[in-house]
Amino acid sequence: MTDEDTLITFPCNFPIKVMGETRDDFSATIVAAIHSLVPSFDASLVEMRASSGGKYISLTCTVFVTSKPQLDDIYRLLTSHPLVKVVL
């Protein structure tokens, strides 16, 4: 698949929502994981929201991506992480 096979125009800022159980280190762990693939990722672009019961937390991480393969790598990394329940 090439970048032409997607509706996304690269490069772009792409929001990725990551959800998991509330833990003190969840945000820092996810930011570090994204940094491992995108060293220029700006952690200040992370929005955090707790669930109404407080058991879960969601992070919206806006990542500057340059290609579909890079975006796919980020999704694979996050979906395989043991702290992550859902990635959208």
C-alpha positions as CSV (number, residue, x, y, z in Angstrom):
1,M,0.0,0.0,0.0
2,T,1.3,3.4,-0.9
3,D,0.4,6.8,0.6
4,E,-1.9,7.3,-2.4
5,D,-4.0,4.4,-1.1
6,T,-5.2,6.3,1.9
7,L,-7.4,9.3,2.5
8,I,-4.8,10.9,4.7
9,T,-2.4,13.4,3.2
10,F,1.1,13.1,4.5
11,P,2.9,14.7,6.3
12,C,0.2,15.7,8.8
13,N,-0.6,16.0,12.5
14,F,-2.6,12.9,13.4
15,P,-4.6,12.4,16.6
16,I,-4.3,9.0,18.1
17,K,-6.5,8.1,21.1
18,V,-4.9,5.6,23.5
19,M,-6.9,4.1,26.4
20,G,-5.9,2.0,29.4
21,E,-6.4,1.5,33.1
22,T,-5.6,4.6,35.3
23,R,-1.9,4.3,36.5
24,D,0.5,7.0,37.6
25,D,2.9,6.1,34.8
26,F,0.5,5.5,32.0
27,S,1.0,8.9,30.3
28,A,4.8,8.9,30.6
29,T,4.9,5.3,29.3
30,I,2.8,6.0,26.3
31,V,4.8,9.2,25.5
32,A,8.1,7.3,25.8
33,A,6.7,4.6,23.4
34,I,5.7,7.2,20.8
35,H,9.1,8.9,21.3
36,S,10.8,5.6,20.4
37,L,9.4,5.9,16.9
38,V,9.0,9.6,16.6
39,P,11.8,11.4,18.5
40,S,10.3,14.8,17.7
41,F,6.9,13.9,19.3
42,D,5.9,16.9,21.5
43,A,4.4,15.6,24.7
44,S,2.6,18.9,25.3
45,L,0.3,17.8,22.5
46,V,-1.2,15.1,24.7
47,E,-4.7,15.6,26.1
48,M,-5.6,13.4,29.1
49,R,-9.1,12.5,30.2
50,A,-10.3,10.2,33.0
51,S,-13.4,8.0,32.7
52,S,-16.4,9.0,34.8
53,G,-15.6,6.2,37.3
54,G,-11.9,7.0,37.3
55,K,-10.9,3.4,36.4
56,Y,-9.7,4.3,32.9
57,I,-7.7,7.1,31.3
58,S,-7.6,8.2,27.6
59,L,-4.8,10.1,26.0
60,T,-5.2,11.9,22.7
61,C,-1.7,12.1,21.3
62,T,-1.3,14.4,18.3
63,V,1.6,13.0,16.4
64,F,3.3,14.6,13.3
65,V,3.5,11.6,10.9
66,T,5.2,11.6,7.5
67,S,3.9,8.4,6.0
68,K,1.3,5.6,6.3
69,P,4.0,3.0,7.2
70,Q,5.2,5.3,10.1
71,L,1.6,5.7,11.3
72,D,1.0,1.9,11.0
73,D,4.2,1.3,13.1
74,I,2.9,3.6,15.8
75,Y,-0.4,1.8,15.9
76,R,1.3,-1.6,16.0
77,L,3.5,-0.4,18.9
78,L,0.7,1.0,20.9
79,T,-1.8,-1.9,20.3
80,S,0.8,-4.4,21.4
81,H,1.7,-2.5,24.6
82,P,0.6,-4.4,27.8
83,L,-0.9,-1.2,29.5
84,V,-3.0,-0.3,26.5
85,K,-6.6,-1.5,26.2
86,V,-7.7,0.4,23.0
87,V,-6.1,2.5,20.3
88,L,-8.3,4.6,18.0
